[in-house]
Amino acid sequence: MLKGLNRNFQRLPITQLLQEQFSSFQKKVLILRTLLEHVTNRHRVPSTESITLINKRVG
C-alpha cells in the first residue's frame, strides 16, 4: 500500500513546482527592490541602463 502511494507521490513534481514559484518570486522581489532603490536614491524613474542591469541580474 505505502509503496504504491510513494511511487505516485514521486511522479508529482511538487519540489520542482515550488522551486519555480520561489524562483519567480525572488525575481519579482529583486526587481521591486532595485526599482525602490532608484526611486528613493534619485527620486526618478530608473533609466533603461538600470532596467538592463535588472534583467542581467535576474537573467
C-alpha positions as CSV (number, residue, x, y, z in Angstrom):
1,M,0.0,0.0,0.0
2,L,2.6,2.5,1.1
3,K,4.9,1.6,-1.8
4,G,2.2,2.4,-4.3
5,L,1.5,5.7,-2.7
6,N,5.2,6.6,-2.6
7,R,5.5,5.9,-6.3
8,N,2.6,8.1,-7.1
9,F,3.9,10.9,-4.9
10,Q,7.3,10.8,-6.7
11,R,5.6,11.4,-10.0
12,L,4.2,14.7,-8.8
13,P,6.9,17.4,-9.5
14,I,6.0,19.2,-6.3
15,T,9.5,20.2,-5.4
16,Q,10.1,21.4,-9.0
17,L,6.9,23.4,-8.9
18,L,7.8,25.0,-5.6
19,Q,11.3,25.9,-6.9
20,E,9.9,27.5,-10.0
21,Q,7.4,29.5,-8.0
22,F,10.1,30.6,-5.5
23,S,12.5,31.5,-8.3
24,S,9.9,33.7,-10.0
25,F,9.0,35.3,-6.6
26,Q,12.7,36.0,-6.0
27,K,12.9,37.7,-9.4
28,K,9.9,39.9,-8.6
29,V,11.4,40.9,-5.2
30,L,14.7,41.7,-6.8
31,I,13.1,43.9,-9.5
32,L,10.9,45.7,-6.8
33,R,13.9,46.2,-4.6
34,T,16.0,47.7,-7.4
35,L,13.2,50.0,-8.5
36,L,12.7,51.1,-4.9
37,E,16.4,51.8,-4.5
38,H,16.3,54.0,-7.6
39,V,13.2,55.9,-6.5
40,T,14.5,56.5,-3.0
41,N,18.1,57.4,-4.0
42,R,17.4,59.5,-7.1
43,H,13.7,60.4,-6.9
44,R,13.3,59.4,-10.5
45,V,12.3,56.5,-12.7
46,P,15.1,54.2,-13.5
47,S,16.8,54.6,-16.8
48,T,17.0,52.0,-19.5
49,E,20.5,51.3,-18.3
50,S,19.3,50.2,-14.9
51,I,16.5,48.2,-16.4
52,T,19.1,46.3,-18.4
53,L,21.1,45.8,-15.2
54,I,18.0,44.3,-13.5
55,N,17.5,42.0,-16.4
56,K,21.1,40.8,-16.3
57,R,20.8,40.2,-12.5
58,V,17.5,38.4,-12.9
59,G,18.5,36.7,-16.2
